[in-house]
Amino acid sequence: MSTTTPVPPTGPEPTGGATRRRFLAASGVAAGGVALAACGGGGGGAGVEDSTLPGIGNNGKVGGGRRGEAADQLFLAGFQFSPPTNFNTFAGAPAWPAGNNVAQYVYETLLRFDVTTGDLKPGLAADYTVDGTTSVSMTLQEGITWSDGTPFTTDDVLYTFELGKIDPSLTVASFWTEADAITADGDTVTVSINQDRKNVGMVLQQLAVQFMLPKAVFEKVAAETGNKLAGWETTELLGTGPYTLELADQTQIILARNEDYWGQDFYGGLPKPTKIIHPIFKSNEDGNLKFQNGELDVMQQFVPQISKMWESGKPVGTYLKEEPYFVPGSMPMFIFNTTRGALADAQVRRAIAFAIDYPSIAETAMSGYSGDVQASLIIPGGAEDQWADTARAQADGWSYDAAQAEKTLTDAGYVKGADGVYAKDGQRLGPWKLITPQGWTDWNAALEIVAKNLQAIGIDAATNFPQQAQVTTSVQNGDFDMACWSVAGTNPATPWQRFSDVMSNVELVPPGQTAFRNYGRWANDQVNDLLEAAAAASDDGAKKQALTALDDLYRQEAPSVPLMYRPDEFFEYNASNWTNFPTEDNDYAPPMFRGAGNDWLFKIEKIEG
């Protein structure tokens, strides 16, 4: 199998302005004091109806624009909720936008993933070619430079991945599980795929999410830290992207447009906003209010019942005009600890799957943002749809049916006791705790629904919401009964990566030891061979056959249950100052901030105030 993705150089006309790279820590108070105040000028959020403009609010309305410098700036939120202290991309919690696989405003990747189509678009690489399951080759774009003007070369590419060997604790080290070597010949970089695994998808995933880093900088960091790069602290960034870090203080992060950005020819010009300003709010509620009032242009955070904003006349919009409003891209899982009592019984797990009121979770917990959940580890619609078998999922799987849940238990020999709880051979169904982090409001609400559903059919269950760090430790160490937790979202390696996250028996560890997949410790002697077959499939037909077999096994055993579909990112915009945001009817770019999401920055249009 050999495929090539060419580069279509398209984009808007260049825009003016002159801002050079700098870090203005000394001016933080002054800039922080004017940013949001300027955002309110010019009648933003007035809600004028204008059906001639693309990318307007879901009610067909736009605002009146802003005046002054703020008219050329983009106000964004939902990524940073505390003062930024460290921009090391390898740190445990790097400040936005330095965190790996977030917006490619400063750092960029070789390839860029599109969540709506599943395509890999050009990035720092102009194209890529897959040679069966042997290698992936990429040719770099011409004339790439770092923002300080120095050339970006294949040495930077090779060194970025070499960091995974220099410091194996870094996330980039996982590249070397799937690749044997990475080499360069001129401007062409070739990744040799590990022939024991032959996992092309996971190699492409790494090429699409790993930020390319300057060798000149990180070589010094490695020497200074004794190759312990995660501990390095920095307040500066040097990237190849269209923006540079200008300021970071207690109130905001400001990115300034790189007027010498290498991608002007590729994109057809510079991005339209001269600056991207991320105010730092204490809570989602603060950000939601500013967004509703037109003081933010675009946002990535959960907004309960966002439709109320446009129903009240605000020019707020989403990519999809009807529910679920957002393109599905992730699947929060209800994970069973199969080492805990009767949860080892697949029939108990399947009974629980029938007991869950998925429509109520979609409407109540998710504000209508989730479509119908299927009994499958493949997200239907969008990028993964080619691998889905909806008829099979409906025929062999489950949906909300409390009567069927109880029938599944009684058919398996469980009997309801005087206390109203089912038991078998002295093994009672509960008491079990359902955990997820405190403050994750949609997940908290979902588990409250699940707990009531289980109590209604005779399972003793209740919720418990510890802090995130405690939940993370409990899930990874197998110290839980049932939990709502995340698995791989839609990316170049899914749905394979999601099957691996949920079902893999590679390095299956007992409770008390840290696991990074299959948190429920579900054991099976078939699954690893199926995963290998799906990863190494030489064509789409063979891949679908292996994925179908995995999904059949998943429905039979139900080691976990999807509770809802969520977007890969919540892409919400307010057309008070900018228009031509991407929508399903104006789909020139995906509704993303990372991956291929940079495209819309080059095509949004300022509303003249």
LUMKEMAR-360763 format. One line per field, with one value per residue (C-alpha): x, y, z; residue in one letter. Coordinates in nm, 4 decimals. Example, Ala and Ser with C-alpha at 12.3 -4.5 7.8 and 13.67 -1.06 7.14 Angstrom:
u = [1.2300,1.3670]
v = [-0.4500,-0.1060]
w = [0.7800,0.7140]
res = [a,s]
REM end
This chain:
u = [0.0000,0.1419,-0.0295,0.0824,-0.0767,0.0068,0.0106,-0.2578,-0.1246,-0.4384,-0.5222,-0.6077,-0.4196,-0.1425,-0.2310,-0.0214,0.1277,0.4732,0.5355,0.8676,0.9248,0.9709,0.8820,0.7484,0.7360,0.8019,0.4848,0.2517,0.0514,-0.0167,-0.1160,-0.3195,-0.5197,-0.6360,-0.6914,-1.0469,-1.1508,-1.0609,-1.2524,-1.5855,-1.5686,-1.7559,-2.0832,-1.9547,-2.2359,-2.5043,-2.6640,-2.7236,-2.8857,-2.6892,-2.7431,-2.4907,-2.1860,-2.0441,-1.9521,-2.2066,-2.3986,-2.6403,-2.9249,-2.7875,-2.6660,-2.3345,-2.2040,-2.0864,-1.7120,-1.4599,-1.2605,-0.8924,-0.6189,-0.8614,-1.0418,-0.7417,-0.6962,-0.8506,-0.9655,-0.9625,-1.0196,-1.0582,-0.6987,-0.5367,-0.7033,-0.4067,-0.1166,0.1419,0.4724,0.6491,0.6462,0.8546,0.6547,0.7788,0.6726,0.3946,0.1534,0.3061,0.1374,-0.0672,0.0245,0.3342,0.1496,0.1987,-0.0867,-0.2601,-0.2871,-0.0023,0.0458,0.4104,0.5211,0.4119,0.3992,0.5088,0.1531,-0.1845,-0.4925,-0.8455,-1.1101,-1.3947,-1.2409,-0.9621,-0.7184,-0.3611,-0.2846,0.0576,0.2329,0.6074,0.6132,0.4825,0.3648,0.3999,0.4190,0.3404,0.5256,0.3092,0.3947,0.7651,0.8157,0.6708,0.8571,0.8030,0.9495,0.9840,0.8300,1.0711,1.2136,1.1013,1.2619,1.2390,1.0919,1.4426,1.5204,1.7431,1.6643,1.4551,1.6232,1.5957,1.8472,1.5738,1.3318,1.5726,1.6775,1.3168,1.2523,1.6009,1.4966,1.2833,1.6076,1.7971,1.5227,1.2977,1.0558,0.9327,0.6147,0.8109,0.9820,0.6724,0.7753,1.0476,0.7958,0.6567,0.9679,1.3088,1.4833,1.4359,1.6778,1.7183,1.8311,1.8327,1.4896,1.3294,1.2774,1.2024,1.0674,1.1404,0.8435,0.9072,0.8509,0.7406,0.4477,0.3969,0.1701,0.1472,-0.1387,0.0529,0.3545,0.1312,-0.0250,0.3185,0.4023,0.0749,0.1000,0.4686,0.5799,0.9056,1.1618,1.4806,1.7853,1.9996,1.7819,1.7079,2.0643,2.1682,1.8755,1.9728,2.3290,2.2179,1.9659,2.1664,1.9140,1.6211,1.4293,1.0891,1.2293,1.3457,1.1640,1.1411,0.9348,1.0290,0.9343,1.1128,0.8981,0.8291,0.4642,0.2732,0.2831,0.5416,0.5044,0.4858,0.3629,0.2535,0.1371,-0.1219,-0.4109,-0.3386,-0.1124,-0.0511,0.0801,0.2004,0.1889,0.5238,0.5408,0.8199,0.6305,0.7635,0.4113,0.2912,0.3244,0.1741,-0.1300,-0.1588,-0.0740,-0.0393,-0.3107,-0.5672,-0.5415,-0.2343,-0.2469,-0.4116,-0.4999,-0.5940,-0.7380,-0.7052,-1.0380,-1.0899,-1.3707,-1.5675,-1.8536,-1.6394,-1.5293,-1.8802,-2.0137,-1.7394,-1.7962,-2.1714,-2.1135,-1.8774,-1.5640,-1.4226,-1.4202,-1.3631,-1.3514,-1.2849,-1.4790,-1.8018,-2.0994,-2.4245,-2.7113,-2.5182,-2.8290,-2.9726,-2.7065,-2.8236,-3.1864,-3.1339,-2.9990,-2.6249,-2.4261,-2.2873,-2.2203,-2.1056,-1.9817,-2.3042,-2.6216,-2.8379,-2.7746,-2.5253,-2.3703,-2.0152,-1.8374,-1.7887,-1.4280,-1.3968,-1.5708,-1.5616,-1.5694,-1.7419,-1.4678,-1.5273,-1.2569,-1.2814,-1.0788,-1.3573,-1.6088,-1.8953,-1.7574,-1.5400,-1.8597,-1.9216,-2.2969,-2.2970,-2.1108,-2.3545,-2.6489,-2.5051,-2.4648,-2.8392,-2.9262,-2.7682,-3.0001,-2.7818,-3.0434,-3.0697,-2.6914,-2.6850,-2.9611,-2.8949,-2.5253,-2.4120,-2.6720,-2.7644,-2.4048,-2.3902,-2.5504,-2.6908,-2.4237,-2.3625,-2.2297,-1.8966,-1.5519,-1.5780,-1.7299,-1.9856,-1.9854,-1.6866,-1.3337,-1.3973,-1.7201,-1.5553,-1.4728,-1.8140,-2.0790,-2.3930,-2.6190,-2.3853,-2.3613,-2.7396,-2.7925,-2.5282,-2.4914,-2.6998,-2.9086,-3.1050,-3.3461,-3.3891,-3.6029,-3.3334,-3.0740,-3.2577,-3.3282,-2.9559,-2.8847,-3.1547,-3.0529,-2.7010,-2.8292,-2.8457,-3.1324,-3.2652,-3.2397,-3.4696,-3.2660,-3.3508,-2.9941,-2.8981,-2.6528,-2.5219,-2.3437,-2.3183,-2.1604,-2.3619,-2.3688,-2.2176,-2.1688,-1.9713,-1.8406,-1.8570,-1.5703,-1.4576,-1.2908,-1.4730,-1.5678,-1.5833,-1.9462,-2.0714,-1.8989,-2.0250,-2.3808,-2.3460,-2.2385,-2.5245,-2.7595,-2.5754,-2.5873,-2.9656,-3.0026,-2.8095,-2.9973,-3.3248,-3.2436,-3.0984,-2.7292,-2.5867,-2.3971,-2.3224,-2.1032,-1.7814,-1.5939,-1.2381,-0.9876,-0.8378,-0.4965,-0.6539,-0.8785,-0.5842,-0.3870,-0.6852,-0.7646,-0.4051,-0.3410,-0.6677,-0.7968,-1.1585,-1.4858,-1.6157,-1.4905,-1.5607,-1.2300,-1.0873,-0.9413,-0.7970,-0.9905,-1.0230,-0.6771,-0.4763,-0.4434,-0.8065,-1.0125,-0.7159,-0.5667,-0.8992,-0.9282,-0.5756,-0.6532,-0.9593,-0.8664,-0.4922,-0.3416,0.0147,0.1927,-0.1252,-0.0451,-0.2253,-0.3943,-0.1402,0.0887,0.0522,-0.1293,-0.1521,-0.4221,-0.6805,-0.7302,-0.9966,-0.7407,-0.9707,-0.7898,-0.8387,-0.6213,-0.7555,-0.7303,-0.3576,-0.3545,-0.6530,-0.4846,-0.1695,-0.3696,-0.5516,-0.2311,-0.0410,-0.3260,-0.1916,-0.5145,-0.8417,-1.0368,-0.8088,-0.8047,-1.1838,-1.2093,-0.9723,-1.1446,-1.4839,-1.3549,-1.2261,-1.5615,-1.7445,-1.5235,-1.5739,-1.9548,-1.9352,-1.7172,-1.8046,-1.4877,-1.6177,-1.9122,-1.9138,-2.1332,-2.1443,-1.9709,-1.7883,-1.6204,-1.2466,-1.2575,-1.5468,-1.5219,-1.7506,-1.7343,-1.8959,-1.9296,-1.9164,-1.5837,-1.4853,-1.6843,-1.6177,-1.5641,-1.5792,-1.9194,-2.0707,-2.1921,-1.8638,-1.6313,-1.3020,-1.1405,-1.2193,-1.3604,-1.0312,-0.7631,-0.4945,-0.4002,-0.5468,-0.7300,-0.4792,-0.6456,-0.9328,-0.6971,-0.5947,-0.9497,-1.1638,-1.2701,-1.2840,-1.6230,-1.5695,-1.6877]
v = [0.0000,0.3373,0.6708,1.0268,1.3437,1.6521,2.0090,2.2495,2.5994,2.7996,3.0856,3.4525,3.7586,3.8880,4.1374,4.4214,4.5048,4.4856,4.2979,4.1289,3.8424,3.9579,3.8677,4.1801,4.0686,4.4226,4.5532,4.2877,4.5223,4.7741,4.5222,4.3164,4.6203,4.7151,4.3860,4.3031,4.6656,4.7225,4.4092,4.5652,4.8660,4.9185,4.7493,4.3920,4.1456,4.3768,4.0881,4.2467,4.0064,3.9602,3.6377,3.7378,3.6754,3.3222,3.1875,3.4005,3.3023,3.0112,3.2653,3.4442,3.7405,3.9258,4.2027,4.5504,4.4961,4.6538,4.9745,5.0438,4.7822,4.5302,4.5100,4.3274,4.0945,3.7573,3.6917,3.3223,3.1168,2.7690,2.6461,2.8209,2.8595,2.9549,3.2002,3.0656,2.9784,2.7387,2.7070,2.3891,2.1624,1.8574,1.9841,1.8124,2.1013,2.3444,2.6788,2.7301,2.7084,2.5028,2.1842,1.9121,1.8597,2.1898,2.4920,2.5147,2.8858,2.8760,2.5166,2.3168,1.9518,1.7738,1.6711,1.8083,1.5953,1.6932,1.5584,1.5954,1.3854,1.1860,1.3318,1.4196,1.7605,1.9103,2.0921,2.1427,1.8484,1.9291,1.5732,1.2207,0.8733,0.5429,0.2405,-0.0499,-0.1207,-0.0523,0.3233,0.6722,0.9410,1.3169,1.6091,1.9341,2.2593,2.5076,2.7993,2.7101,2.9225,2.9513,3.2816,3.4146,3.3769,3.0682,2.7818,2.4842,2.1693,1.7931,1.8042,1.9607,1.6852,1.4028,1.5589,1.6139,1.2396,1.1587,1.3350,1.0279,0.8274,1.1003,1.1198,0.8112,0.9725,1.2122,1.1405,1.1470,0.8263,0.6313,0.7024,0.4420,0.1716,0.1991,0.3105,0.1546,0.4547,0.8031,0.9268,1.2197,1.2530,1.6152,1.7555,1.4114,1.2427,0.8699,0.6779,0.3044,0.1282,-0.1406,-0.4666,-0.6596,-0.4180,-0.2726,-0.0092,0.2571,0.4385,0.4994,0.6276,0.8725,0.9739,1.0670,1.2660,1.4561,1.5450,1.5842,1.9478,2.0051,2.1623,2.3642,2.1440,2.4461,2.5175,2.1684,2.0436,2.3075,2.2206,1.8523,1.9431,2.1834,1.9422,1.6228,1.4946,1.5527,1.7779,1.7598,1.9557,2.2526,2.5811,2.8588,3.1698,3.1822,2.9984,2.9595,2.7980,2.7910,2.8966,3.2064,3.3601,3.4286,3.4626,3.8337,3.8428,3.6150,3.7403,3.6690,3.7857,3.6802,3.5286,3.7327,3.5930,3.8358,3.7613,3.6672,3.9034,3.6904,3.3618,3.1076,2.9850,3.3017,3.1434,2.8155,2.9718,3.2625,3.5235,3.5846,3.4960,3.7764,3.8540,4.0587,3.9152,3.6240,3.7089,3.4411,3.5995,3.3814,3.3302,3.1641,2.9419,2.8282,3.0523,3.3664,3.2729,3.1771,3.5182,3.7054,3.4871,3.5461,3.9216,3.9224,3.9867,3.6564,3.5610,3.1884,2.9426,2.5818,2.4925,2.3260,2.5645,2.4166,2.4728,2.6952,2.7284,2.9691,3.2192,3.2494,3.2176,3.5337,3.7171,3.6712,3.6088,3.2827,2.9909,2.6293,2.4165,2.2150,2.4235,2.1519,1.9127,1.7847,2.1178,1.9755,1.7122,1.3981,1.3124,1.1463,0.8796,0.8993,0.5411,0.3818,0.1395,-0.1751,-0.3037,-0.6681,-0.7756,-0.6604,-0.9309,-0.9866,-0.7231,-1.0083,-1.1541,-1.0306,-1.0799,-0.8386,-0.5867,-0.6326,-0.5963,-0.2656,-0.1615,-0.2186,-0.0345,0.2996,0.5739,0.7077,0.9519,1.1197,1.1523,1.3092,1.5577,1.6347,1.5837,1.6789,1.9486,1.7633,1.7613,1.3814,1.1733,0.8250,0.6118,0.2766,-0.0471,-0.0026,0.1409,0.3168,0.6649,0.6725,0.9679,1.1809,1.0504,0.6979,0.6207,0.4013,0.1462,0.1466,-0.1251,0.0287,-0.2657,-0.5050,-0.2800,-0.2608,-0.6340,-0.7642,-0.4786,-0.2901,0.0214,0.1591,-0.1174,-0.1667,-0.4787,-0.6368,-0.5467,-0.7422,-1.0298,-1.0513,-1.0855,-1.3442,-1.5466,-1.5521,-1.6916,-1.3754,-1.3465,-1.0305,-1.0442,-0.9037,-0.5822,-0.5410,-0.6111,-0.8981,-1.1644,-1.5013,-1.7669,-1.5204,-1.2549,-0.9339,-0.6697,-0.3917,-0.1739,-0.0133,0.3400,0.5262,0.7746,1.0618,1.3940,1.6567,1.9568,1.7685,1.8702,1.6746,1.3570,1.4121,1.4517,1.1432,0.9256,1.0520,0.9247,0.5910,0.5435,0.5949,0.3586,0.0841,0.1304,0.1031,-0.2465,-0.3873,-0.2950,-0.1198,0.1782,0.5381,0.8189,0.9572,1.2514,1.2940,1.5448,1.4740,1.3655,1.1088,0.9722,0.9455,0.7433,0.5234,0.4449,0.3760,0.1579,-0.0357,0.0973,0.1570,-0.0239,0.1692,0.4960,0.7442,0.8075,0.9043,0.6923,0.7894,1.0514,1.0528,1.0700,0.9011,0.5850,0.5435,0.3397,0.1017,0.3081,0.3136,-0.0653,-0.0851,0.1582,-0.0382,-0.4003,-0.4543,-0.7377,-0.6312,-0.5637,-0.6420,-0.5550,-0.6506,-0.3978,-0.1936,-0.1537,0.1410,0.0761,0.3145,0.1236,-0.1449,0.0132,-0.2459,-0.5297,-0.7270,-1.0469,-1.2256,-1.4577,-1.3462,-0.9711,-0.9167,-1.1177,-0.9187,-0.5909,-0.6965,-0.7944,-0.4606,-0.2607,-0.4435,-0.4697,-0.4088,-0.2615,-0.1117,-0.4320,-0.6349,-0.3560,-0.3371,-0.7142,-0.7070,-0.4053,-0.5732,-0.8823,-0.6609,-0.4847,-0.8195,-0.9326,-0.5998,-0.6337,-0.9922,-0.9046,-0.5366,-0.4455,-0.0877,0.1079,0.4409,0.6899,0.9694,1.1215,1.4479,1.6770,1.6494,2.0155,2.2500,2.4976,2.7906,3.1326,3.4719,3.6694,4.0108,4.1118,3.8339,3.6380,3.3536,3.0978,2.7378,2.5674,2.2596,2.4861,2.6774,2.3829,2.5172,2.4247,2.1817,2.3105,2.2654,2.4583,2.1932,1.9883,2.1359,2.3978,2.6690,2.7092,2.9289,3.1885,3.2778,3.3190,3.4792,3.8322,4.1391,4.3073,4.6783,4.8637]
w = [0.0000,-0.0955,-0.0481,-0.1053,0.0257,-0.1872,-0.0634,-0.1881,-0.1089,-0.0379,0.1936,0.2297,0.1172,0.3446,0.6139,0.7480,1.0846,1.2410,1.5634,1.6386,1.8796,2.2390,2.5951,2.7657,3.1254,3.2400,3.0694,3.2053,3.4278,3.1533,2.8874,3.1319,3.2306,2.8800,2.6993,2.7990,2.8277,2.4641,2.3738,2.4670,2.2354,1.9120,1.9905,2.0068,2.0655,1.9285,1.7403,1.3979,1.1530,0.8308,0.6420,0.3733,0.5931,0.6310,0.9709,1.1574,1.4697,1.4652,1.4660,1.1585,1.3616,1.3816,1.6016,1.5202,1.5471,1.7833,1.7524,1.7902,1.8277,1.9769,1.6415,1.4969,1.7934,1.8677,2.2245,2.3102,2.6261,2.7665,2.7766,3.0741,3.4146,3.6318,3.6001,3.3530,3.5136,3.2768,2.8980,2.8807,2.6512,2.8442,3.1878,3.3758,3.3137,3.0623,3.0061,2.6902,2.4047,2.4882,2.5874,2.3285,2.0820,2.1493,1.9194,1.6670,1.7139,1.8281,1.7881,1.4825,1.3775,1.0636,0.9739,1.0900,1.1617,1.0492,1.2901,1.0381,0.7606,0.9216,0.6685,0.7515,0.6078,0.5384,0.8178,0.8356,0.5963,0.2488,0.1883,0.3157,0.1637,0.3340,0.1960,0.3087,0.6713,0.6182,0.6338,0.6255,0.4294,0.4388,0.2459,0.4388,0.3191,0.1636,0.3544,0.7067,0.9771,1.3516,1.4681,1.5386,1.1679,1.1880,0.9473,1.0514,0.9175,0.9268,1.2143,1.4279,1.3265,1.4069,1.7369,1.8486,1.8321,1.9637,2.2849,2.3563,2.3885,2.5711,2.8364,2.8256,3.0725,2.8024,2.6073,2.2810,2.3984,2.2908,1.9304,1.9701,2.0527,1.6998,1.5049,1.4624,1.3095,1.1685,0.9020,0.6653,0.3042,0.1951,0.2870,0.3106,0.6461,0.6621,0.9600,0.9577,1.1183,1.3795,1.1941,1.4981,1.5456,1.1930,1.3437,1.0737,1.2457,1.5662,1.3712,1.1839,1.5147,1.6518,1.3398,1.3752,1.7454,1.8289,1.8237,1.6378,1.8700,1.8068,1.8474,1.9350,2.2392,2.3653,2.3195,2.5735,2.8003,2.7956,2.8948,3.1688,3.3229,3.2919,3.0368,3.2762,3.0418,3.2131,3.5080,3.2995,3.3622,3.1037,3.0319,2.6638,2.3469,2.0142,1.7473,1.3758,1.4089,1.2998,1.6495,1.9169,2.2913,2.3738,2.7316,3.0119,3.3496,3.6166,3.3989,3.0419,2.7789,2.4641,2.1378,1.8695,1.4984,1.3451,1.0468,0.8956,0.9282,0.6811,0.5892,0.4162,0.0716,0.1841,0.3526,0.1080,0.3694,0.7407,0.9936,1.0243,1.3993,1.4880,1.8382,2.0151,2.3740,2.6259,2.9446,3.2531,3.4280,3.7623,3.6370,3.3350,3.4468,3.4197,3.0703,2.9609,3.0631,2.8787,2.5742,2.5747,2.5925,2.2935,2.4981,2.3721,2.0049,2.0284,2.3146,2.4088,2.7201,2.8227,2.8094,2.9427,2.6971,2.4612,2.2425,2.5008,2.3986,2.0395,2.1401,2.3473,2.0433,2.0900,1.7673,1.9065,1.6753,1.6588,1.3704,1.3530,1.3530,1.5104,1.8000,1.8909,1.7701,1.7961,1.5862,1.7999,1.8668,2.2062,2.4092,2.7917,2.9163,3.2134,3.3164,3.5202,3.7521,3.6516,3.9554,4.1906,4.2826,4.0390,3.7996,3.6729,3.5208,3.1658,3.2134,3.5070,3.2958,3.0078,3.2450,3.3623,2.9985,2.9438,3.2661,3.1716,3.0471,2.7664,2.6273,2.9691,2.9879,2.6407,2.7172,3.0836,3.1498,2.7997,2.7198,2.4003,2.2734,2.2332,1.9628,2.0214,2.1881,2.0208,2.1668,1.9943,2.0493,1.7125,1.6990,1.4164,1.1806,1.0930,1.0712,1.2058,1.0216,0.7585,1.0291,1.2015,1.1617,1.3072,1.2238,1.4014,1.7070,1.7313,1.6770,1.9177,2.1608,2.4125,2.4562,2.7508,2.8588,3.2349,3.1874,2.9693,3.2314,3.4990,3.2579,3.1827,3.5538,3.6219,3.3128,3.4561,3.7874,3.9977,4.2436,4.4072,4.7853,5.0544,5.0444,4.6747,4.5593,4.3278,4.4427,4.3268,4.5301,4.8160,4.5970,4.6194,4.3439,4.5498,4.7362,4.4542,4.4164,4.0847,4.0653,3.8435,3.9321,4.1338,3.9214,3.5907,3.5786,3.2782,3.3971,3.7526,3.6218,3.4030,3.6950,3.9102,3.6392,3.6183,3.9966,3.9996,3.7031,3.8815,4.2075,4.0137,3.8842,4.2074,4.2083,4.5141,4.3702,4.4681,4.3347,4.4809,4.3284,4.4643,4.3279,3.9858,4.1143,4.3453,4.0700,3.8313,4.0856,4.1715,3.8077,3.7064,4.0128,3.9843,4.3164,4.2129,4.1416,3.8414,3.6946,3.4191,3.2481,2.9129,2.6355,2.2976,2.1064,1.7288,1.5719,1.2933,1.5064,1.6078,1.6400,1.6858,1.9690,2.1541,2.1319,2.2701,2.5521,2.6596,2.5840,2.5378,2.7409,2.6601,2.9896,3.1829,3.5439,3.8663,4.0957,4.2872,3.9880,3.7501,3.4223,3.1287,2.9421,3.0230,3.3641,3.4460,3.4170,3.1830,3.0821,2.7504,2.5425,2.2010,2.2067,2.1526,1.8290,1.7026,1.7929,1.6099,1.3013,1.2967,1.3445,1.0704,0.8163,0.4660,0.3302,0.4500,0.3964,0.6212,0.8760,0.8921,0.9287,1.2278,1.3832,1.3415,1.5199,1.8022,1.8282,1.8363,2.1239,2.2973,2.2875,2.4089,2.7071,2.7763,2.9720,2.9652,2.8308,2.6435,2.8291,2.5728,2.2741,2.3256,2.0754,2.0325,2.1325,2.2055,1.9173,2.0015,1.8410,1.8898,1.5648,1.7324,1.5797,1.3382,1.0831,0.8364,1.1102,0.9841,0.9964,0.8336,0.5497,0.5367,0.5862,0.4578,0.7927,1.0748,1.4077,1.5890,1.7720,1.7312,1.4257,1.1097,1.3141,1.2255,0.8854,1.0019,1.1519,0.7968,0.6658,0.9338,0.8405,1.0631,1.1065,1.0586,1.3709]
res = [m,s,t,t,t,p,v,p,p,t,g,p,e,p,t,g,g,a,t,r,r,r,f,l,a,a,s,g,v,a,a,g,g,v,a,l,a,a,c,g,g,g,g,g,g,a,g,v,e,d,s,t,l,p,g,i,g,n,n,g,k,v,g,g,g,r,r,g,e,a,a,d,q,l,f,l,a,g,f,q,f,s,p,p,t,n,f,n,t,f,a,g,a,p,a,w,p,a,g,n,n,v,a,q,y,v,y,e,t,l,l,r,f,d,v,t,t,g,d,l,k,p,g,l,a,a,d,y,t,v,d,g,t,t,s,v,s,m,t,l,q,e,g,i,t,w,s,d,g,t,p,f,t,t,d,d,v,l,y,t,f,e,l,g,k,i,d,p,s,l,t,v,a,s,f,w,t,e,a,d,a,i,t,a,d,g,d,t,v,t,v,s,i,n,q,d,r,k,n,v,g,m,v,l,q,q,l,a,v,q,f,m,l,p,k,a,v,f,e,k,v,a,a,e,t,g,n,k,l,a,g,w,e,t,t,e,l,l,g,t,g,p,y,t,l,e,l,a,d,q,t,q,i,i,l,a,r,n,e,d,y,w,g,q,d,f,y,g,g,l,p,k,p,t,k,i,i,h,p,i,f,k,s,n,e,d,g,n,l,k,f,q,n,g,e,l,d,v,m,q,q,f,v,p,q,i,s,k,m,w,e,s,g,k,p,v,g,t,y,l,k,e,e,p,y,f,v,p,g,s,m,p,m,f,i,f,n,t,t,r,g,a,l,a,d,a,q,v,r,r,a,i,a,f,a,i,d,y,p,s,i,a,e,t,a,m,s,g,y,s,g,d,v,q,a,s,l,i,i,p,g,g,a,e,d,q,w,a,d,t,a,r,a,q,a,d,g,w,s,y,d,a,a,q,a,e,k,t,l,t,d,a,g,y,v,k,g,a,d,g,v,y,a,k,d,g,q,r,l,g,p,w,k,l,i,t,p,q,g,w,t,d,w,n,a,a,l,e,i,v,a,k,n,l,q,a,i,g,i,d,a,a,t,n,f,p,q,q,a,q,v,t,t,s,v,q,n,g,d,f,d,m,a,c,w,s,v,a,g,t,n,p,a,t,p,w,q,r,f,s,d,v,m,s,n,v,e,l,v,p,p,g,q,t,a,f,r,n,y,g,r,w,a,n,d,q,v,n,d,l,l,e,a,a,a,a,a,s,d,d,g,a,k,k,q,a,l,t,a,l,d,d,l,y,r,q,e,a,p,s,v,p,l,m,y,r,p,d,e,f,f,e,y,n,a,s,n,w,t,n,f,p,t,e,d,n,d,y,a,p,p,m,f,r,g,a,g,n,d,w,l,f,k,i,e,k,i,e,g]
REM end
